[in-house]
Every structure is written in structure tokens, then in C-alpha cells.
Amino acid sequence: MRLAVFVTALLVLSESASADEPMSQPATSQRTQVEIGPFAGLQRYKVGDRVISDRIVGLRAGVFPRDFVGVEVEVDIMPGESEDGSSPRMASYAVQAVGRVRVPHVVLGGVAGGGVHSLAAPDSIFRESDSFLHWGATVSAPFGRVSLRLDFRHQIGPWAEGGTSQAVAVSAGLSLRLGD
């Protein structure tokens, strides 16, 4: 229900957005665009028999040589609490290819990439790192140089005790388009 309200609000707000970029027209920009912005959301992952939910907060930067294709880099942290009450430091670093298409009032996109999760215990110099692959979809509503963006991701990677771990993440954020 909340997702439907969020998407409806994006559509209504984008209807009244600046008319400098007609959304029903195909993108014609041939200049390289740079976008940067914060995001926050929830991630639910399964490791073995355990299912863990955690918040994510991060920053995304992207370069788009054409309006419909680009590359993004993301850095995020998960300020969680472990079963023993300690607060481990967990961060993710990812690179992803982005394909997107403009439809009336919104921009739809797909992402695919990979990265590394890094986990460090609070009083330890040791760090555990695991690689992962991810894919997903994005929906954004542009308002001039700023876009509201909603992301959906599925991640999969190796698990230290054998097998795989999987995660599903939903995040919302802003993107500021630089240049032009």
C-alpha cells in the first residue's frame, strides 16, 4: 500500500514538474551527464537458516555518456546490531551498469553489477569481505535537475559456511544531475 502511495505521489508531482524536459519525448541529450545523490532503505537477507533485516544508508554517483545508458558506483553502510548486542561495521561497495528509458512522467531503469560487502567487528582489526552480484529495477521522477528515485535489488553471493546468501533491498533517494 505504501509503495502504491509513493508511486502515485511521484506521478502527480512529476506532472507539475518543470517543463524543460518533456518526458513523453525520447531523450535527445548527447552530452555526458553526471548524477550524484543519497539514498536510504531496507535490506532483508538470508544467510543459512537466518533471515536478517537491516537499514541501509548510502551515496550513489553515476556517469551517463548517453541518456539511456551509464555506469554507477554505490557506497553504503548498514548500521545494524548483531545477535550479541555489538554494533559491527558493515559496508558495501558496488559498481553497476544502468539502462533506462523515459516514459510519460517517469524514467524506468534496470541495473546489473557486483561489489563487495565488508564486515568488521567493533573491537577488531580483522575484516571479513564477500563478493556479490546484483540486479534490479529503478523508477525515478525528474523535477528539473533533481529526481526522486526508488530502487529494487536482488543480491546473491557466497556464504562462508558453504552455499549462498541472498538479499533483497528497497531504497529511496535523490539524484542531482550536474552539468548541462
Residue pairs with C-beta under 8 A, 6 or more apart in sequence:
6 150
6 172
7 139
7 150
10 105
10 106
10 139
10 141
10 148
10 150
11 105
11 106
11 141
13 141
13 143
13 148
14 23
14 105
14 106
14 141
14 142
14 143
15 105
17 141
17 142
17 143
17 144
18 143
18 144
20 144
21 142
21 144
23 102
23 103
23 104
23 105
23 106
23 107
23 142
24 104
25 102
26 102
27 66
27 67
27 68
27 102
28 67
29 66
29 67
29 180
30 66
31 179
31 180
32 63
32 64
32 65
32 179
33 63
33 64
33 67
33 70
33 177
33 178
33 179
33 180
34 61
34 62
34 63
34 64
34 177
34 178
34 179
35 60
35 61
35 62
35 64
35 72
35 147
35 175
35 176
35 177
35 178
36 59
36 60
36 61
36 62
36 175
36 176
36 178
37 59
37 60
37 147
37 149
37 173
37 174
37 175
37 176
38 57
38 58
38 59
38 60
38 173
38 174
39 56
39 57
39 58
39 59
39 60
39 76
39 149
39 151
39 171
39 172
39 173
39 174
40 55
40 56
40 57
40 58
40 171
40 172
40 173
41 55
41 56
41 151
41 169
41 170
41 171
41 172
41 173
42 53
42 54
42 55
42 56
42 169
42 170
42 171
43 53
43 54
43 55
43 56
43 78
43 167
43 168
43 169
44 51
44 52
44 53
44 54
44 167
44 168
44 169
45 51
45 52
45 54
45 155
45 165
45 166
45 167
45 168
46 52
46 165
46 166
46 167
47 159
47 165
48 159
48 161
48 163
48 165
52 80
54 78
54 80
54 90
55 78
55 79
55 80
56 76
56 77
56 78
56 92
56 169
56 171
57 76
57 77
57 79
58 74
58 75
58 76
58 77
58 92
58 171
59 74
59 75
59 76
60 72
60 73
60 74
60 173
60 175
61 72
61 73
62 70
62 71
62 72
62 73
62 98
62 175
63 70
63 71
63 72
64 70
64 98
67 100
67 102
68 99
68 100
68 101
69 97
69 98
69 99
69 100
70 97
70 98
70 100
71 95
71 96
71 97
71 98
72 95
72 96
72 98
72 111
72 113
73 93
73 94
73 95
74 92
74 93
74 94
74 95
74 96
74 115
75 91
75 92
75 93
76 91
76 92
77 89
77 90
77 91
77 92
78 90
78 91
78 92
79 87
80 87
80 88
80 90
81 87
82 88
86 121
86 122
87 122
88 119
88 120
88 121
88 122
89 119
89 120
89 122
90 117
90 118
90 119
90 120
91 117
91 118
92 115
92 116
92 117
92 118
92 132
93 115
93 116
93 118
94 113
94 114
94 115
94 116
94 132
94 134
95 113
95 114
95 115
96 111
96 112
96 113
96 114
96 134
97 111
97 112
97 113
98 109
98 110
98 111
98 138
99 109
99 110
99 111
100 107
100 108
100 109
100 110
100 138
101 107
101 108
101 109
105 141
106 139
106 140
106 141
107 138
107 139
107 140
107 141
107 142
107 147
108 137
108 138
108 139
109 137
109 138
109 139
109 140
110 135
110 136
110 137
110 138
111 134
111 135
111 136
111 137
111 138
111 151
111 153
112 133
112 134
112 135
113 133
113 134
113 135
114 131
114 132
114 133
114 134
115 131
115 132
115 134
116 129
116 130
116 131
116 132
117 129
117 130
117 131
117 132
117 157
118 127
118 128
118 129
119 127
119 128
119 129
120 126
120 127
120 128
128 160
130 157
130 158
130 159
130 160
130 165
131 157
131 158
132 155
132 156
132 157
132 167
133 155
133 156
133 157
134 153
134 154
134 155
134 156
135 153
135 154
136 151
136 152
136 153
136 154
136 169
137 151
137 152
138 149
138 150
138 151
138 152
139 149
139 150
140 147
140 148
140 149
140 150
140 175
141 147
141 148
145 176
145 177
145 178
145 180
146 174
146 175
146 176
146 177
147 174
147 175
147 177
148 172
148 173
148 174
149 172
149 173
149 174
149 175
150 170
150 171
150 172
151 169
151 170
151 171
151 172
151 173
152 168
152 169
152 170
153 167
153 168
153 169
153 170
153 171
154 166
154 167
154 168
155 166
155 167
155 168
155 169
156 164
156 165
156 166
156 167
157 164
157 165
158 164
158 165
159 165
